[in-house]
């Protein structure tokens, strides 16, 4: 009997301890939850505070940028319109940047400064208005190949060595005037800076110069000893050839009336002979006082 009582008492004590322990654990768990919630609240408040400060900085930057934009627009004469309930944007600029406020007087002053700077701007270099034979790139060439144009009975297609890496293709309307045999391996004077142009499908890169009348055409004859690539000069007109003649300037067309053979059959510009220095003038076979083209 006593043994049963003891066992029952021990069992009750054990249960009591377990219940006490469970109660203690629940209290601690509740305390931990409370502390966790406090930590969460603190962190959230800190983050909110941090974001609030960042927003204030951004708002300040935005307002400064808006004020600067309004100031610049006003300075450039752009009219500002107030937003209902927001006040005048110009007033906001004047309040925040009184030192930079734009007035009609300051606008006039700025305008005068700009006009003064325009007047002080150095003049652009004058365009070279010289149009004469010095702009023509005349050289000696050698016809190394010649054939009839495949699509034009009146045209030759020549390959002319002008002292360059590759021979130039030249299309000439000489079929009616010069037999093909007379052109093969012939030395000629060539105008080399014409703008390349297609003639019945073949691109011509230069022009063989001739003495010409409506009835007769003679290919000009370079002096003895002249070689492909020799430059042709004109006394009194130092060479200043354009890289490529601009068709709109009509440089060759302007020079053409003054390109003539003289009474000695020498090709001249305004009476000054066209020569290869140290070797002699370029001449026609028989034609005197006729156009060179």
Backbone bond lengths (Angstrom), bond angles and torsions (degrees), N, CA, C in turn:
res aa  C-N    CA-C-N  psi(-1)  N-CA   C-N-CA  omega(-1)  CA-C   N-CA-C  phi
1 X - - - 1.463 - - 1.532 110.58 -
2 X 1.335 114.09 -49.19 1.476 119.85 179.01 1.511 110.18 -60.10
3 X 1.319 114.11 -39.99 1.473 119.55 179.44 1.523 110.57 -61.08
4 X 1.241 118.36 -40.30 1.480 121.87 179.99 1.524 110.95 -65.42
5 X 1.352 113.42 -40.54 1.471 118.09 -179.52 1.516 110.10 -63.01
6 X 1.361 113.68 -42.49 1.488 118.52 -179.53 1.518 110.62 -62.54
7 X 1.296 116.77 -45.01 1.468 121.42 -179.64 1.510 110.61 -61.23
8 X 1.388 114.19 -42.52 1.463 117.77 -179.10 1.526 110.80 -64.64
9 X 1.343 115.84 -38.75 1.473 120.95 -179.48 1.520 110.19 -65.36
10 X 1.339 116.20 -43.76 1.466 121.10 179.84 1.527 110.76 -63.18
11 X 1.295 115.92 -40.30 1.457 120.92 -179.92 1.521 110.19 -63.82
12 X 1.341 117.48 -41.65 1.467 121.35 179.31 1.532 110.61 -65.91
13 X 1.353 114.75 -40.55 1.479 118.45 178.46 1.541 111.28 -62.16
14 X 1.313 113.66 -41.93 1.478 118.60 179.94 1.521 110.86 -62.32
15 X 1.311 114.78 -45.35 1.468 119.32 -179.97 1.518 110.79 -62.90
16 X 1.336 114.12 -40.10 1.467 119.95 -179.36 1.534 110.00 -62.42
17 X 1.356 115.09 -43.50 1.465 118.73 178.42 1.528 111.65 -62.53
18 X 1.312 115.02 -43.37 1.477 119.25 -179.49 1.523 110.29 -60.82
19 X 1.346 114.52 -42.32 1.464 118.43 -179.56 1.519 110.83 -65.97
20 X 1.352 114.76 -41.01 1.471 118.53 178.14 1.527 111.24 -62.17
21 X 1.347 112.94 -43.48 1.487 117.43 178.93 1.528 111.13 -61.88
22 X 1.297 116.19 -42.38 1.472 120.41 -179.67 1.511 110.43 -63.53
23 X 1.323 115.56 -40.53 1.470 120.01 179.66 1.522 110.56 -64.83
24 X 1.364 114.41 -42.85 1.479 119.26 178.63 1.518 110.36 -61.91
25 X 1.339 114.92 -43.66 1.478 119.62 -179.57 1.526 110.97 -61.98
26 X 1.317 116.31 -41.04 1.463 119.77 179.09 1.528 111.29 -63.36
27 X 1.359 115.13 -40.11 1.457 119.21 179.12 1.528 111.11 -63.29
28 X 1.379 114.15 -45.10 1.465 117.92 179.72 1.528 111.52 -63.97
29 X 1.348 114.51 -39.98 1.463 118.89 178.13 1.525 110.85 -62.34
30 X 1.325 115.98 -40.31 1.463 120.24 178.32 1.522 110.40 -65.19
31 X 1.373 114.80 -39.98 1.469 118.10 178.43 1.527 111.10 -63.30
32 X 1.359 114.49 -44.06 1.475 118.86 179.19 1.529 111.38 -61.39
33 X 1.326 116.35 -42.15 1.476 119.88 177.98 1.514 110.52 -61.03
34 X 1.344 115.04 -40.97 1.462 119.16 179.80 1.521 111.42 -63.24
35 X 1.363 115.60 -44.70 1.459 119.46 179.48 1.531 111.27 -64.59
36 X 1.347 115.27 -39.89 1.470 119.32 178.35 1.516 110.65 -61.31
37 X 1.321 116.17 -42.97 1.455 120.86 179.24 1.529 110.58 -63.74
38 X 1.371 115.45 -39.20 1.464 119.39 178.13 1.532 111.03 -62.68
39 X 1.372 114.40 -43.33 1.469 118.83 178.90 1.532 110.81 -61.51
40 X 1.337 115.81 -43.57 1.466 119.95 178.78 1.519 110.51 -59.54
41 X 1.343 114.69 -45.05 1.469 119.66 -178.93 1.526 110.86 -61.67
42 X 1.362 115.35 -43.64 1.466 119.95 179.88 1.527 110.72 -62.18
43 X 1.350 116.64 -46.28 1.464 120.76 -179.70 1.522 111.75 -62.09
44 X 1.340 114.60 -42.65 1.467 118.48 179.58 1.520 110.50 -63.12
45 X 1.341 116.20 -43.37 1.465 120.26 -179.94 1.529 110.88 -63.71
46 X 1.381 114.78 -39.80 1.464 118.27 178.43 1.532 110.99 -63.88
47 X 1.340 116.01 -42.18 1.467 119.88 179.85 1.518 111.14 -65.38
48 X 1.352 114.76 -41.44 1.472 118.74 178.69 1.525 109.85 -61.50
49 X 1.339 115.32 -43.17 1.465 119.93 179.99 1.534 110.44 -62.43
50 X 1.351 115.15 -43.22 1.475 119.89 -179.96 1.527 110.91 -62.17
51 X 1.338 116.31 -46.46 1.464 120.49 179.83 1.529 111.14 -65.10
52 X 1.329 116.07 -36.95 1.473 119.78 178.70 1.520 110.85 -61.95
53 X 1.364 114.97 -42.77 1.467 119.23 179.08 1.540 110.40 -64.34
54 X 1.336 116.27 -41.89 1.463 120.10 178.70 1.531 110.84 -61.95
55 X 1.328 116.11 -42.06 1.466 120.43 178.55 1.524 111.30 -61.43
56 X 1.334 116.07 -39.91 1.470 119.47 179.14 1.526 110.78 -61.98
57 X 1.350 115.26 -43.23 1.471 119.87 179.24 1.525 110.33 -62.82
58 X 1.349 115.85 -45.46 1.467 120.05 -179.93 1.525 111.62 -63.36
59 X 1.333 116.27 -42.26 1.467 120.01 178.62 1.520 111.00 -61.54
60 X 1.336 115.50 -39.12 1.470 119.73 178.57 1.520 110.55 -63.77
61 X 1.349 116.33 -43.28 1.467 120.31 179.04 1.530 111.38 -64.28
62 X 1.327 115.98 -40.97 1.471 120.53 179.51 1.523 110.59 -62.87
63 X 1.324 116.29 -44.51 1.465 119.95 179.47 1.514 111.44 -63.55
64 X 1.343 116.57 -39.54 1.473 120.10 177.95 1.524 110.63 -64.41
65 X 1.352 115.28 -42.56 1.463 119.26 179.65 1.523 111.18 -64.53
66 X 1.321 116.49 -41.95 1.473 120.46 178.53 1.525 110.41 -62.25
67 X 1.338 115.25 -43.97 1.464 119.22 179.99 1.519 111.43 -61.88
68 X 1.334 116.09 -41.72 1.471 120.12 179.46 1.534 111.08 -65.71
69 X 1.337 115.89 -40.69 1.455 120.25 178.06 1.520 111.38 -61.63
70 X 1.317 116.58 -44.83 1.465 121.07 179.13 1.521 110.35 -63.11
71 X 1.339 115.59 -40.89 1.476 119.04 179.67 1.529 111.29 -61.82
72 X 1.341 115.50 -45.64 1.467 119.78 -178.77 1.528 111.29 -65.97
73 X 1.340 116.23 -42.79 1.460 119.12 179.07 1.526 111.06 -63.01
74 X 1.336 116.28 -41.47 1.466 120.51 178.48 1.517 110.87 -63.71
75 X 1.338 115.88 -41.03 1.476 120.33 179.22 1.514 111.54 -62.51
76 X 1.326 116.96 -28.84 1.463 121.20 179.80 1.528 112.67 -95.55
77 X 1.321 115.79 15.35 1.456 119.96 172.93 1.512 115.58 83.22
78 X 1.320 117.63 10.81 1.464 119.59 -179.56 1.527 109.20 -85.73
79 X 1.321 115.56 122.35 1.462 120.34 -176.39 1.522 110.88 -69.26
80 X 1.354 116.25 140.42 1.460 122.04 179.65 1.527 110.06 -105.58
81 X 1.340 116.47 140.33 1.470 121.39 -179.86 1.526 108.98 -118.95
82 X 1.351 117.64 129.08 1.470 119.96 -179.05 1.516 111.75 -68.13
83 X 1.346 116.33 144.56 1.462 121.88 175.27 1.524 107.35 -87.53
84 X 1.351 118.18 130.53 1.471 120.39 -178.38 1.523 111.23 -52.32
85 X 1.336 114.61 126.76 1.452 119.37 178.15 1.513 114.62 83.04
86 X 1.356 116.63 -5.81 1.459 119.75 -177.36 1.518 112.47 -109.11
87 X 1.339 116.79 -9.28 1.460 118.69 -177.28 1.513 110.44 84.37
88 X 1.312 115.19 175.46 1.464 120.64 -177.68 1.512 110.97 -80.90
89 X 1.339 118.32 130.17 1.457 120.05 178.08 1.515 111.72 -63.46
90 X 1.354 117.14 -33.09 1.453 120.02 179.04 1.521 109.85 -66.13
91 X 1.346 116.53 -41.38 1.455 120.81 178.82 1.514 110.38 -61.34
92 X 1.355 115.60 -39.51 1.459 119.09 179.88 1.509 110.42 -62.19
93 X 1.303 116.96 -40.13 1.462 120.56 178.78 1.506 110.16 -64.94
94 X 1.335 115.65 -44.53 1.463 119.26 -177.95 1.514 111.12 -64.68
95 X 1.333 116.89 -35.00 1.449 119.71 178.98 1.521 111.85 -70.04
96 X 1.365 115.99 -38.99 1.456 119.16 -174.79 1.502 113.11 -88.27
97 X 1.372 116.26 -24.42 1.460 119.51 -176.84 1.516 109.96 -138.48
98 X 1.309 117.05 65.62 1.459 120.71 -177.54 1.513 111.63 -62.30
99 X 1.320 115.58 -32.87 1.459 118.71 -178.36 1.520 111.21 -66.38
100 X 1.334 116.39 -29.23 1.464 120.24 -177.37 1.517 112.78 -100.11
101 X 1.331 117.33 9.23 1.458 120.00 -177.64 1.520 110.20 -59.61
102 X 1.365 115.48 139.47 1.463 121.19 -177.99 1.512 109.59 -99.29
103 X 1.302 116.96 128.83 1.455 122.54 177.72 1.510 108.63 -120.84
104 X 1.341 117.22 162.36 1.474 119.39 176.50 1.516 111.94 -53.55
105 X 1.341 116.99 -37.04 1.468 119.73 -179.48 1.517 110.74 -64.24
106 X 1.370 115.76 -42.50 1.460 118.15 -179.33 1.517 111.11 -68.86
107 X 1.368 116.77 -33.23 1.455 119.91 175.85 1.518 110.66 -63.29
108 X 1.347 116.44 -43.75 1.469 120.15 177.94 1.518 110.43 -61.42
109 X 1.342 115.63 -41.25 1.462 120.09 179.85 1.527 111.04 -62.57
110 X 1.350 115.44 -44.38 1.468 119.64 179.22 1.519 111.10 -62.73
111 X 1.342 115.52 -39.15 1.463 120.19 179.15 1.521 111.00 -62.66
112 X 1.352 115.43 -42.88 1.465 119.84 179.17 1.518 111.20 -63.67
113 X 1.340 116.97 -39.27 1.464 120.59 178.72 1.525 110.29 -62.29
114 X 1.364 116.07 -43.46 1.462 119.76 178.86 1.513 111.40 -62.30
115 X 1.350 116.60 -44.27 1.457 120.20 179.53 1.522 111.01 -63.34
116 X 1.339 115.52 -37.67 1.463 119.87 178.70 1.522 110.86 -64.41
117 X 1.337 115.48 -42.05 1.464 119.44 179.20 1.517 110.79 -64.24
118 X 1.344 116.75 -37.33 1.459 119.84 178.08 1.519 110.64 -62.24
119 X 1.341 115.54 -41.93 1.457 119.59 -179.47 1.522 111.16 -66.38
120 X 1.361 115.65 -35.97 1.453 119.56 -177.57 1.519 112.77 -80.48
121 X 1.324 117.44 -9.74 1.455 120.34 -179.43 1.520 110.14 -61.37
122 X 1.345 117.33 126.90 1.461 119.25 -177.71 1.518 111.50 -60.10
123 X 1.296 115.14 140.81 1.457 120.66 -179.58 1.521 110.20 -65.11
124 X 1.326 116.04 141.03 1.463 120.35 177.54 1.522 109.42 -68.93
125 X 1.342 115.94 148.35 1.454 118.61 179.72 1.526 111.22 -56.63
126 X 1.301 115.59 137.43 1.461 119.96 -179.47 1.522 110.61 -65.12
127 X 1.320 115.29 138.51 1.461 120.36 178.14 1.520 109.01 -70.43
128 X 1.337 115.66 135.05 1.457 120.13 179.67 1.519 109.02 -66.94
129 X 1.343 115.06 111.58 1.472 119.67 -176.80 1.524 111.82 -95.04
130 X 1.353 117.53 3.98 1.454 120.41 -178.77 1.520 110.43 -67.50
131 X 1.310 115.61 124.15 1.461 120.77 175.87 1.523 107.14 -130.34
132 X 1.314 115.23 100.07 1.467 120.29 175.44 1.520 108.87 -157.06
133 X 1.337 116.41 -167.53 1.459 121.16 -170.83 1.524 113.12 -63.46
134 X 1.333 117.36 -20.61 1.465 119.11 -179.29 1.529 111.73 -64.41
135 X 1.327 117.66 -21.26 1.462 121.37 -179.72 1.530 112.65 -83.09
136 X 1.333 117.11 -8.41 1.464 121.10 -178.68 1.529 110.05 -91.13
137 X 1.320 116.67 130.72 1.467 121.37 178.46 1.532 108.62 -91.44
138 X 1.329 115.69 84.41 1.466 121.80 179.41 1.522 108.83 -92.84
139 X 1.327 115.48 129.34 1.463 121.23 -179.80 1.522 110.11 -139.38
140 X 1.319 114.21 166.64 1.464 120.10 173.21 1.525 108.35 -90.44
141 X 1.332 115.87 137.19 1.451 121.18 177.74 1.516 110.76 -134.21
142 X 1.321 114.95 166.20 1.466 120.86 177.01 1.522 108.94 -126.10
143 X 1.339 115.87 126.54 1.462 120.01 178.28 1.523 108.34 -76.41
144 X 1.322 116.41 112.06 1.465 120.72 -176.76 1.527 111.91 -98.45
145 X 1.326 116.55 -11.44 1.473 119.87 177.62 1.524 107.77 -160.98
146 X 1.328 117.08 145.44 1.461 120.58 178.75 1.522 109.18 -151.31
147 X 1.331 115.50 137.74 1.468 121.74 179.07 1.513 109.19 -145.90
148 X 1.317 115.29 161.64 1.463 119.67 173.22 1.523 108.92 -68.72
149 X 1.330 115.84 144.77 1.468 121.01 175.52 1.526 108.18 -64.76
150 X 1.332 117.86 133.05 1.477 120.10 -177.04 1.520 113.76 -64.21
151 X 1.357 117.66 -22.26 1.466 119.43 -175.44 1.525 113.04 -124.31
152 X 1.344 118.30 14.12 1.472 119.78 -179.52 1.523 108.71 -150.45
153 X 1.312 117.33 115.95 1.464 121.82 -176.50 1.519 113.18 -67.18
154 X 1.341 118.46 -23.06 1.467 120.41 -175.42 1.524 113.38 -93.19
155 X 1.348 117.87 0.75 1.460 120.92 -173.08 1.526 112.44 -116.73
156 X 1.327 114.47 142.80 1.460 121.92 167.81 1.531 108.70 -100.97
157 X 1.326 115.64 150.71 1.464 121.39 169.16 1.525 106.63 -116.19
158 X 1.353 115.06 114.72 1.458 120.65 -176.22 1.522 110.29 -111.12
159 X 1.306 115.91 152.94 1.459 123.23 167.34 1.525 106.14 -108.07
160 X 1.341 116.62 119.65 1.462 121.07 -173.94 1.526 109.70 -118.46
161 X 1.337 114.75 122.36 1.469 120.80 174.95 1.520 108.14 -81.07
162 X 1.348 116.81 115.96 1.471 121.90 -179.89 1.525 111.20 -110.52
163 X 1.354 115.78 23.50 1.454 119.91 -179.46 1.508 113.40 78.86
164 X 1.328 117.53 17.49 1.465 122.66 -179.97 1.521 109.90 -105.70
165 X 1.332 116.78 -179.90 1.466 120.74 -178.25 1.525 111.48 -63.84
166 X 1.321 116.77 -35.53 1.467 120.63 -179.29 1.518 109.78 -129.94
167 X 1.328 115.70 148.19 1.459 120.59 176.71 1.527 109.35 -68.58
168 X 1.336 116.22 147.49 1.465 121.14 177.72 1.529 110.09 -89.50
169 X 1.325 114.53 145.52 1.461 119.84 172.51 1.526 108.24 -87.25
170 X 1.336 115.74 127.64 1.467 120.62 -178.79 1.528 108.72 -129.48
171 X 1.321 116.14 129.21 1.461 121.89 176.01 1.526 108.26 -104.01
172 X 1.346 116.64 123.96 1.466 121.55 -176.57 1.516 111.26 -127.99
173 X 1.321 115.21 139.47 1.471 119.98 178.18 1.519 111.64 -89.08
174 X 1.339 116.42 59.25 1.467 121.27 -173.00 1.527 113.96 -110.00
175 X 1.308 117.50 1.11 1.465 120.17 -175.42 1.531 111.03 -56.15
176 X 1.312 117.15 -39.51 1.468 122.45 -177.05 1.524 112.37 -71.54
177 X 1.346 117.29 -22.14 1.463 120.10 -170.07 1.536 114.39 -113.71
178 X 1.332 117.70 -29.85 1.464 120.26 -174.24 1.531 109.71 -129.51
179 X 1.328 117.75 123.23 1.475 120.13 176.51 1.528 110.52 -62.05
180 X 1.297 115.43 146.86 1.466 120.44 -176.06 1.521 111.81 -60.75
181 X 1.332 116.81 -32.51 1.473 120.29 -179.34 1.530 111.61 -63.81
182 X 1.337 117.51 -30.52 1.460 120.87 -179.04 1.535 112.64 -75.51
183 X 1.315 116.20 -14.15 1.465 119.84 -179.36 1.521 113.18 -93.19
184 X 1.305 117.26 -25.45 1.463 120.01 -176.97 1.529 110.85 -63.88
185 X 1.355 115.38 128.39 1.469 123.34 178.16 1.526 112.86 61.09
186 X 1.319 117.43 25.31 1.461 121.20 -177.15 1.531 110.68 -91.56
187 X 1.351 115.85 142.61 1.460 121.58 172.97 1.530 108.08 -83.43
188 X 1.319 117.06 137.25 1.465 121.69 -175.50 1.532 109.72 -141.78
189 X 1.323 116.81 166.20 1.466 121.73 169.17 1.531 107.68 -101.18
190 X 1.322 115.69 132.84 1.473 120.96 -172.27 1.527 110.01 -125.61
191 X 1.329 116.68 137.07 1.466 121.99 170.27 1.521 106.98 -90.28
192 X 1.344 115.76 113.40 1.471 120.43 -167.65 1.525 115.53 -99.28
193 X 1.343 118.51 -10.99 1.469 116.66 -175.52 1.525 113.83 -109.75
194 X 1.326 116.23 24.45 1.468 118.75 168.83 1.523 109.26 -67.97
195 X 1.306 116.66 149.04 1.459 120.05 175.50 1.525 108.42 -68.71
196 X 1.345 118.67 127.26 1.465 120.36 179.11 1.525 111.11 -54.00
197 X 1.329 115.22 138.61 1.457 119.87 -177.57 1.522 109.51 -141.88
198 X 1.322 117.01 143.39 1.462 121.12 178.95 1.518 110.33 -82.23
199 X 1.342 114.99 131.93 1.463 120.92 176.97 1.520 107.96 -122.61
200 X 1.312 114.75 103.71 1.472 122.07 -177.31 1.534 110.87 54.25
201 X 1.337 114.96 43.54 1.459 120.17 173.54 1.510 115.89 91.96
202 X 1.358 118.02 -6.74 1.468 121.25 178.77 1.534 108.27 -113.86
203 X 1.313 117.49 128.16 1.468 121.26 -178.75 1.526 110.24 -79.46
204 X 1.342 115.34 123.13 1.463 121.72 177.80 1.519 108.75 -98.26
205 X 1.364 115.93 130.10 1.461 121.10 -172.71 1.526 113.23 -109.34
206 X 1.309 118.11 5.50 1.469 121.08 179.77 1.532 107.84 -169.18
207 X 1.362 115.71 -175.41 1.466 119.89 179.20 1.522 109.22 -139.99
208 X 1.340 116.22 127.87 1.460 121.25 174.02 1.524 107.78 -77.38
209 X 1.350 116.47 124.30 1.459 121.42 -174.17 1.530 110.78 -85.52
210 X 1.330 115.45 137.29 1.461 121.99 -175.97 1.530 110.71 -135.95
211 X 1.335 115.87 156.16 1.466 121.45 165.85 1.516 105.76 -86.59
212 X 1.328 116.55 133.96 1.464 117.55 -167.08 1.514 113.58 -142.31
213 X 1.344 114.12 139.09 1.461 123.17 166.76 1.522 106.18 -130.04
214 X 1.327 117.76 169.05 1.474 118.33 177.97 1.524 113.10 -59.18
215 X 1.337 116.82 -27.45 1.464 120.47 -176.02 1.528 113.54 -97.77
216 X 1.334 117.10 -24.81 1.457 119.78 -171.10 1.523 110.99 -142.88
217 X 1.331 115.63 141.61 1.466 121.77 177.71 1.524 108.14 -133.15
218 X 1.354 115.80 130.61 1.464 121.17 177.94 1.528 109.45 -123.72
219 X 1.330 116.44 127.88 1.460 120.20 175.26 1.528 107.96 -68.24
220 X 1.327 117.34 128.87 1.466 121.39 -177.99 1.532 111.57 -64.04
221 X 1.330 114.88 149.92 1.464 121.28 -174.29 1.532 109.65 -109.94
222 X 1.340 118.43 117.95 1.471 120.73 175.48 1.537 110.43 -68.80
223 X 1.342 117.58 162.58 1.467 119.73 179.63 1.530 111.91 -69.38
224 X 1.334 115.60 158.30 1.465 120.78 176.08 1.533 109.59 -58.41
225 X 1.307 116.03 138.62 1.463 121.00 179.15 1.513 113.58 89.83
226 X 1.334 118.73 -9.06 1.466 121.21 177.99 1.525 110.02 -68.96
227 X 1.315 116.35 143.31 1.466 121.43 -179.64 1.525 109.54 -127.28
228 X 1.314 115.18 161.98 1.468 120.76 179.56 1.519 110.53 -57.01
229 X 1.330 116.16 128.24 1.462 121.63 179.53 1.510 113.48 102.52
230 X 1.360 117.86 -13.39 1.469 119.74 176.37 1.523 109.90 -59.73
231 X 1.334 116.30 138.62 1.463 121.14 179.74 1.517 110.25 -87.42
232 X 1.315 116.10 143.02 1.459 122.10 177.62 1.523 108.52 -99.87
233 X 1.317 116.57 128.70 1.465 123.20 -177.63 1.526 110.13 -113.68
234 X 1.339 114.57 161.04 1.467 121.22 174.90 1.527 107.18 -133.14
235 X 1.335 116.44 121.00 1.453 120.86 -175.83 1.527 110.47 -59.21
236 X 1.347 115.29 132.30 1.461 120.68 -179.41 1.524 113.33 89.61
237 X 1.322 117.00 -4.98 1.470 121.73 -179.39 1.535 109.01 -134.45
238 X 1.344 117.76 80.12 1.475 120.29 -178.44 1.527 110.78 -58.25
239 X 1.315 115.49 138.23 1.475 121.24 -174.97 1.533 111.56 -59.94
240 X 1.322 115.41 126.53 1.467 122.84 172.34 1.530 107.97 -142.78
241 X 1.331 117.04 55.98 1.467 118.61 -172.68 1.522 113.57 -64.94
242 X 1.320 115.65 141.74 1.465 120.86 171.27 1.533 107.75 -68.63
243 X 1.351 118.30 146.65 1.473 119.21 175.50 1.528 111.24 -57.05
244 X 1.332 115.28 -46.43 1.470 121.68 174.68 1.521 107.01 -142.27
245 X 1.322 116.63 129.93 1.465 119.52 -179.78 1.518 110.48 -67.12
246 X 1.328 115.95 129.99 1.461 121.15 177.29 1.532 108.43 -79.87
247 X 1.327 118.49 115.93 1.466 120.13 -178.47 1.524 113.57 -55.13
248 X 1.354 116.83 -29.89 1.464 119.92 -178.62 1.526 111.86 -68.48
249 X 1.342 117.35 -27.73 1.466 120.63 179.73 1.530 112.26 -79.16
250 X 1.339 116.75 -18.84 1.474 122.57 178.29 1.540 111.34 52.69
251 X 1.335 115.18 47.20 1.465 119.91 -177.73 1.527 111.03 -66.54
252 X 1.331 117.39 -48.92 1.471 118.54 -179.89 1.520 110.76 -64.86
253 X 1.329 116.08 -40.24 1.468 118.97 179.90 1.530 111.21 -62.37
254 X 1.337 116.87 -33.74 1.467 120.74 178.00 1.530 111.31 -70.56
255 X 1.355 115.78 -37.90 1.471 120.12 -179.13 1.529 112.52 -76.92
256 X 1.318 117.46 -29.32 1.471 122.06 -170.03 1.531 114.57 -52.62
257 X 1.346 120.57 -44.12 1.469 118.81 -178.61 1.528 114.00 -61.36
258 X 1.339 117.38 -21.94 1.468 121.15 -178.44 1.517 112.74 -100.24
259 X 1.330 117.50 2.09 1.463 121.88 174.65 1.522 108.15 -92.90
260 X 1.331 116.15 106.32 1.473 121.48 -173.89 1.530 109.80 -144.11
261 X 1.318 115.80 156.06 1.474 119.17 167.76 1.527 108.10 -84.94
262 X 1.353 116.07 145.46 1.470 118.52 177.82 1.531 110.94 -93.22
263 X 1.295 116.78 -167.78 1.469 120.30 -177.38 1.523 112.53 -68.89
264 X 1.337 116.01 -15.92 1.468 119.65 176.03 1.526 111.69 -97.48
265 X 1.332 115.74 12.18 1.474 123.51 178.37 1.543 112.51 68.84
266 X 1.345 116.87 15.19 1.465 121.43 178.37 1.528 109.42 -84.26
267 X 1.332 116.32 132.28 1.464 120.76 176.16 1.524 108.84 -69.81
268 X 1.349 117.35 129.01 1.468 122.06 -174.97 1.517 110.73 -135.97
269 X 1.346 114.26 160.50 1.459 121.71 167.38 1.517 106.98 -119.87
270 X 1.317 116.22 117.40 1.462 122.23 -176.13 1.538 111.43 49.39
271 X 1.318 115.09 39.10 1.457 120.54 176.80 1.510 115.17 87.75
272 X 1.338 118.75 -10.32 1.465 121.63 178.76 1.527 109.33 -91.41
273 X 1.347 118.37 124.90 1.469 121.59 -175.22 1.530 113.09 -63.33
274 X 1.311 114.71 147.38 1.467 122.19 171.09 1.520 106.46 -91.25
275 X 1.342 116.29 119.59 1.468 119.61 -172.16 1.519 111.10 -134.19
276 X 1.338 114.72 156.11 1.460 122.21 165.41 1.523 105.03 -97.09
277 X 1.308 116.20 116.21 1.464 119.79 -172.06 1.528 111.66 -57.59
278 X 1.349 114.13 130.39 1.454 121.15 179.41 1.509 114.34 81.21
279 X 1.365 117.46 -2.79 1.468 119.48 -177.29 1.526 112.47 -125.37
280 X 1.336 117.72 -27.67 1.456 119.00 176.22 1.513 113.84 128.06
281 X 1.356 115.89 -179.11 1.466 120.63 -176.24 1.524 112.88 -85.62
282 X 1.319 113.63 164.12 1.465 122.19 172.44 1.534 106.66 -92.03
283 X 1.343 116.99 132.22 1.469 119.94 -172.75 1.529 111.46 -131.56
284 X 1.324 114.50 165.29 1.465 121.81 171.45 1.524 108.49 -98.23
285 X 1.316 116.59 159.35 1.467 120.28 -179.08 1.524 111.36 -69.66
286 X 1.341 117.51 -46.88 1.474 120.28 -176.51 1.514 114.29 -139.38
287 X 1.323 117.89 -20.45 1.457 120.50 -169.40 1.536 112.39 -80.93
288 X 1.334 115.56 129.51 1.475 122.45 178.66 1.529 109.57 -116.36
289 X 1.334 115.71 143.34 1.463 120.73 174.71 1.516 114.59 60.43
290 X 1.338 116.57 35.20 1.471 120.25 -178.99 1.527 109.78 -120.63
291 X 1.309 115.42 166.19 1.461 121.75 -178.27 1.523 111.81 -66.03
292 X 1.331 114.51 145.55 1.461 121.67 171.56 1.517 106.89 -109.35
293 X 1.326 117.22 117.83 1.464 120.48 -177.97 1.512 110.92 -159.69
